[in-house]
Amino acid sequence: MKRLLFAIFIMLLAACANRPGDGDIERQVNERLLREGGSLYVVENFRKTNGFEPGQNVYVAEVEYDLVFQKSLADLAINLRDSQDPLLAGLDLVALGIKYGQFQAGERRHRAEKATFHKTERGWLLQDDR
């Protein structure tokens, strides 16, 4: 009986916490990263390292993860000539080069960032201010 009461107490404390759950943080950051990179990379070793509340209904999560590139920048450049719109594809390639530098297939890049969440009527939502 004591264990049941303790479990209920812990669940109530978690429900009252003024922050998004770790699973929610990981899911939303992963979704944003995959929207940005498509099939260029996969996200591995995600973890939340810290977090704080700078204001009411705002939570900042400090997260780390690895991006593992599935293609190299050179491979993307070779595929550019097969593109329907080479100019647009070329601009995308330049943007990737600026953002990630030269990368190889299988290369792992460790990243750390602060992800800001706002409490809304639909729950905690990641502020997409990148």
Secondary structure as UniProt FT lines:
FT   HELIX           2..16
FT   HELIX           22..37
FT   TURN            38..39
FT   STRAND          41..55
FT   TURN            56..57
FT   STRAND          58..69
FT   HELIX           73..80
FT   TURN            81..82
FT   HELIX           86..100
FT   TURN            105..106
FT   STRAND          108..120
FT   TURN            121..122
FT   STRAND          123..126
//
